[in-house]
Amino acid sequence: MRKIIVTGAARGIGYAAAMAFIKKGSFVFFNCRKVSPELEKMCNELNSKAKCSETAVFDITREDEVTSFVKTLENGTIDVLVLNAGIIRDNLLPSVSNSDWVSVMNTNFWSNVNFYKSLYENHKLSENCKIISLGSISGVRPREGQGPYAVSKSMLISWTRNMAAKNGSDIFYCVSPGPVATDLIKTAPWYNRPEAFERIPQRRFADPDEIAELITMLATENLPIASGSNIVIDGGITLTTKGS
Ligand SMILES: NC(=O)c1ccc[n+]([C@@H]2O[C@H](COP(=O)([O-])OP(=O)(O)OC[C@H]3O[C@@H](n4cnc5c(N)ncnc54)[C@H](OP(=O)(O)O)[C@@H]3O)[C@@H](O)[C@H]2O)c1
């Protein structure tokens, strides 16, 4: 049974990816900051026939919590790592507060990278492990107002490509969605406004399950030649001149 860790799996894309991996017969560690009663109930149900899930309770920005979790794993057992946890603080770049810069860069870039580093240095990853990071079209094509979020996602995409360039057997991908209907964007002023859909050739936001489908596909297919790819999945937004 393949073992998968998804960071930020309490909700949204991470949760959808975790569930999709379980449907495909894998064992999943759902990383979350705290276990909600809903998540606990779901894991109990999933485990009722055969154990296929476990909550991994730690804040990825807390090195001590990450270290404690990593110690619990057997060596060489993680086959797929999904670096998904992320936050957003929209603002114009010159107006971003120092604390927002620190929170966003720390969560979206440094903590995900540090989690990989901790697993790698402690020999927890299997040979030919697949590492899939969640980028964003904001990291590909700048859009005014996305502040440190866009910068953090560019860095994660660049990290993925640089990691793939090193000589090794691990395979790195980045998945860069356009707008996905999750809590992350629900507070944006443009959420569900007609003009938000006008800039998307598909005229809708993606469903988290669609992003999960791509993540599990990349994790399942044997395509080492594609290591380092950043796959944009955005309903065509970045193909148009209307938006990013
Ligand atoms: N939705 C979009 O339109 C979109 C587009 C492009 C890329 N993405 C990227 O996709 C990823 C998932 O986004 P989403 O839309 O699913 O967002 P979401 O619904 O807001 O979920 C974010 C998840 O990350 C977790 N998280 C945040 N900080 C964490 C920390 N310090 N430690 C552990 N977990 C933490 C959250 O946990 P809590 O429940 O504890 O807060 C939550 O489970 C993010 O990297 C995001 O940037 C999203």
PDBQT file of the ligand as one rigid body, heavy atoms in Angstrom, charges set to zero:
ROOT
HETATM    1  N1  LIG A 301      -8.302  27.850  -4.043  1.00  0.00    +0.000 N 
HETATM    2  C1  LIG A 301      -7.628  28.393  -5.049  1.00  0.00    +0.000 C 
HETATM    3  O1  LIG A 301      -8.182  29.163  -5.858  1.00  0.00    +0.000 OA
HETATM    4  C2  LIG A 301      -6.171  28.051  -5.260  1.00  0.00    +0.000 A 
HETATM    5  C3  LIG A 301      -5.594  28.436  -6.487  1.00  0.00    +0.000 A 
HETATM    6  C4  LIG A 301      -4.252  28.166  -6.696  1.00  0.00    +0.000 A 
HETATM    7  C5  LIG A 301      -3.500  27.524  -5.725  1.00  0.00    +0.000 A 
HETATM    8  N2  LIG A 301      -4.096  27.173  -4.544  1.00  0.00    +0.000 N 
HETATM    9  C6  LIG A 301      -3.224  26.535  -3.551  1.00  0.00    +0.000 C 
HETATM   10  O2  LIG A 301      -3.724  25.270  -3.176  1.00  0.00    +0.000 OA
HETATM   11  C7  LIG A 301      -3.385  24.997  -1.817  1.00  0.00    +0.000 C 
HETATM   12  C8  LIG A 301      -4.644  24.616  -1.045  1.00  0.00    +0.000 C 
HETATM   13  O3  LIG A 301      -5.530  25.725  -1.104  1.00  0.00    +0.000 OA
HETATM   14  P1  LIG A 301      -7.086  25.601  -0.776  1.00  0.00    +0.000 P 
HETATM   15  O4  LIG A 301      -7.768  26.401  -1.809  1.00  0.00    +0.000 OA
HETATM   16  O5  LIG A 301      -7.471  24.197  -0.542  1.00  0.00    +0.000 OA
HETATM   17  O6  LIG A 301      -7.100  26.449   0.584  1.00  0.00    +0.000 OA
HETATM   18  P2  LIG A 301      -7.976  26.278   1.922  1.00  0.00    +0.000 P 
HETATM   19  O7  LIG A 301      -9.308  25.718   1.595  1.00  0.00    +0.000 OA
HETATM   20  O8  LIG A 301      -7.873  27.607   2.591  1.00  0.00    +0.000 OA
HETATM   21  O9  LIG A 301      -7.152  25.174   2.735  1.00  0.00    +0.000 OA
HETATM   22  C9  LIG A 301      -5.840  25.450   3.155  1.00  0.00    +0.000 C 
HETATM   23  C10 LIG A 301      -5.385  24.303   4.023  1.00  0.00    +0.000 C 
HETATM   24  O10 LIG A 301      -4.040  24.595   4.448  1.00  0.00    +0.000 OA
HETATM   25  C11 LIG A 301      -3.990  24.396   5.857  1.00  0.00    +0.000 C 
HETATM   26  N3  LIG A 301      -2.939  25.184   6.499  1.00  0.00    +0.000 N 
HETATM   27  C12 LIG A 301      -2.723  26.513   6.440  1.00  0.00    +0.000 A 
HETATM   28  N4  LIG A 301      -1.675  26.840   7.210  1.00  0.00    +0.000 NA
HETATM   29  C13 LIG A 301      -1.226  25.678   7.764  1.00  0.00    +0.000 A 
HETATM   30  C14 LIG A 301      -0.190  25.371   8.673  1.00  0.00    +0.000 A 
HETATM   31  N5  LIG A 301       0.609  26.309   9.173  1.00  0.00    +0.000 N 
HETATM   32  N6  LIG A 301      -0.011  24.074   9.024  1.00  0.00    +0.000 NA
HETATM   33  C15 LIG A 301      -0.811  23.091   8.545  1.00  0.00    +0.000 A 
HETATM   34  N7  LIG A 301      -1.825  23.331   7.692  1.00  0.00    +0.000 NA
HETATM   35  C16 LIG A 301      -2.031  24.616   7.322  1.00  0.00    +0.000 A 
HETATM   36  C17 LIG A 301      -5.360  24.822   6.354  1.00  0.00    +0.000 C 
HETATM   37  O11 LIG A 301      -5.558  24.312   7.662  1.00  0.00    +0.000 OA
HETATM   38  P3  LIG A 301      -6.565  25.013   8.715  1.00  0.00    +0.000 P 
HETATM   39  O12 LIG A 301      -7.914  24.384   8.438  1.00  0.00    +0.000 OA
HETATM   40  O13 LIG A 301      -5.983  24.666  10.034  1.00  0.00    +0.000 OA
HETATM   41  O14 LIG A 301      -6.555  26.490   8.434  1.00  0.00    +0.000 OA
HETATM   42  C18 LIG A 301      -6.236  24.157   5.292  1.00  0.00    +0.000 C 
HETATM   43  O15 LIG A 301      -6.424  22.800   5.554  1.00  0.00    +0.000 OA
HETATM   44  C19 LIG A 301      -2.713  26.265  -1.273  1.00  0.00    +0.000 C 
HETATM   45  O16 LIG A 301      -1.317  26.120  -1.324  1.00  0.00    +0.000 OA
HETATM   46  C20 LIG A 301      -3.157  27.329  -2.247  1.00  0.00    +0.000 C 
HETATM   47  O17 LIG A 301      -2.259  28.390  -2.338  1.00  0.00    +0.000 OA
HETATM   48  C21 LIG A 301      -5.409  27.409  -4.294  1.00  0.00    +0.000 A 
ENDROOT
TORSDOF 0
